[in-house]
C-alpha cells in the first residue's frame, strides 16, 4: 500500500519535513518513491513557503490509491487537493481514564456549587439595598 507521508530532515530542534510517496512498510525516513512537497514548521503559519506541494503529482498518486497520513491530509485539504477530512483533536488513547473523568466531573460540580453560593448573597443583598434606599427617598 502506498502512503503520502512526511520524512524528517533538518538539524536537532530545527525540523524540516519532505512530503513523500512511500510504501507503507518502509521506515519513516527510509526508502521512498517520489518527493511531492515540503513542510517547514519553523516558518509562520501565514508564510507561503511553510507548505509546498506538487499538485499534479499528488493528484496522480491519490488517483492510483495512495493514502495520505493524517497531517498530510490536512495539508491537502487546505490546498484543496484532497477530500474534506474529519479528525478529532486528541487521540482516543490520550483521553482521561474513568477515574480521572469522575474526578473532573466532581470538580466541575463543586465549582458550580461554589459559583451558585457566591451568587446567592448578592441576590439576597439586592432586596435589602432596595429597602434601605426607599426610606431615604
C-alpha positions as CSV (number, residue, x, y, z in Angstrom):
1,X,0.0,0.0,0.0
2,X,1.3,3.5,-0.9
3,X,1.1,6.4,1.5
4,X,1.7,10.1,1.3
5,X,3.6,10.9,4.5
6,X,6.4,13.1,5.9
7,X,10.0,12.2,6.4
8,X,12.0,14.2,8.9
9,X,15.1,16.2,7.9
10,X,16.9,19.1,9.4
11,X,19.0,19.6,12.5
12,X,18.3,18.9,16.1
13,X,15.5,21.2,17.3
14,X,15.1,22.6,13.7
15,X,12.8,20.1,12.0
16,X,12.1,20.2,8.2
17,X,9.9,17.6,6.5
18,X,9.7,16.2,3.0
19,X,6.3,15.0,1.9
20,X,6.9,11.8,0.0
21,X,5.1,8.8,-1.6
22,X,6.4,5.7,0.0
23,X,5.5,2.1,0.6
24,X,3.7,1.8,4.0
25,X,6.2,-0.9,5.1
26,X,9.3,1.2,4.6
27,X,10.8,3.1,7.6
28,X,9.8,6.7,8.2
29,X,13.0,8.2,6.9
30,X,13.8,5.3,4.7
31,X,13.2,4.5,1.0
32,X,10.5,6.4,-0.8
33,X,9.2,6.5,-4.4
34,X,8.9,10.2,-5.0
35,X,9.2,13.6,-3.2
36,X,6.0,15.6,-3.7
37,X,6.4,18.5,-1.3
38,X,7.9,20.0,1.8
39,X,6.8,21.3,5.2
40,X,8.8,23.7,7.3
41,X,7.1,24.1,10.8
42,X,9.7,26.8,11.8
43,X,8.1,29.3,9.4
44,X,5.0,31.4,10.5
45,X,1.6,29.9,9.7
46,X,0.8,32.5,7.1
47,X,4.0,32.0,5.1
48,X,3.6,30.6,1.6
49,X,6.7,28.5,1.9
50,X,5.6,26.7,5.0
51,X,3.9,24.0,2.9
52,X,4.8,23.5,-0.7
53,X,3.1,20.8,-2.7
54,X,3.4,19.5,-6.3
55,X,-0.3,19.4,-7.1
56,X,0.0,17.4,-10.3
57,X,1.9,14.6,-8.8
58,X,-0.2,14.4,-5.7
59,X,-3.4,14.1,-7.6
60,X,-1.7,11.4,-9.7
61,X,-0.7,9.3,-6.7
62,X,-4.1,9.8,-5.0
63,X,-5.8,8.5,-8.2
64,X,-3.5,5.5,-8.0
65,X,-4.6,4.6,-4.5
66,X,-2.1,6.4,-2.2
67,X,-3.5,7.1,1.2
68,X,-2.4,10.3,3.0
69,X,-1.4,10.4,6.6
70,X,-3.5,12.5,9.0
71,X,-1.2,15.5,8.9
72,X,-0.7,15.3,5.1
73,X,-4.4,15.0,4.6
74,X,-4.8,18.3,6.5
75,X,-2.3,19.9,4.1
76,X,-4.1,18.5,1.1
77,X,-7.5,19.8,2.3
78,X,-6.0,23.3,2.9
79,X,-4.6,23.3,-0.6
80,X,-8.0,21.9,-2.0
81,X,-6.2,18.8,-3.4
82,X,-7.8,16.2,-1.3
83,X,-11.3,15.4,0.2
84,X,-12.5,17.1,3.4
85,X,-11.2,15.1,6.3
86,X,-12.7,14.9,9.8
87,X,-10.3,14.4,12.7
88,X,-10.5,14.5,16.4
89,X,-8.4,17.0,18.3
90,X,-6.8,14.4,20.6
91,X,-6.4,10.7,20.1
92,X,-8.8,8.4,22.0
93,X,-6.0,6.7,23.9
94,X,-4.8,10.0,25.4
95,X,-8.3,10.8,26.8
96,X,-8.6,10.7,30.6
97,X,-9.4,7.3,32.1
98,X,-12.6,6.5,34.0
99,X,-11.4,7.6,37.5
100,X,-9.9,10.8,36.1
101,X,-13.2,11.6,34.3
102,X,-15.1,11.1,37.6
103,X,-12.7,13.4,39.4
104,X,-13.1,16.0,36.7
105,X,-16.9,15.8,36.9
106,X,-16.8,16.1,40.7
107,X,-14.6,19.2,40.5
108,X,-16.9,20.8,37.9
109,X,-19.9,20.1,40.2
110,X,-18.1,21.6,43.2
111,X,-17.1,24.7,41.2
112,X,-20.7,25.1,40.0
113,X,-22.0,24.8,43.6
114,X,-19.4,27.4,44.8
115,X,-20.4,29.8,42.0
116,X,-24.1,29.5,43.0
117,X,-23.2,30.0,46.6
118,X,-21.2,33.1,45.7
119,X,-24.1,34.5,43.6
120,X,-26.7,33.8,46.3
121,X,-25.6,36.5,48.8
122,X,-25.5,39.1,46.1
123,X,-29.1,38.3,45.3
124,X,-30.0,38.4,49.0
125,X,-28.4,41.9,49.4
126,X,-30.3,43.3,46.4
127,X,-33.7,43.5,48.1
128,X,-32.2,44.8,51.3
129,X,-30.4,47.6,49.4
130,X,-33.7,48.5,47.7
131,X,-35.4,48.6,51.1
132,X,-32.7,50.9,52.6
133,X,-33.0,53.3,49.6
134,X,-36.8,53.5,49.8
135,X,-36.9,55.3,53.3
136,X,-34.1,57.6,52.3
137,X,-36.1,58.8,49.4
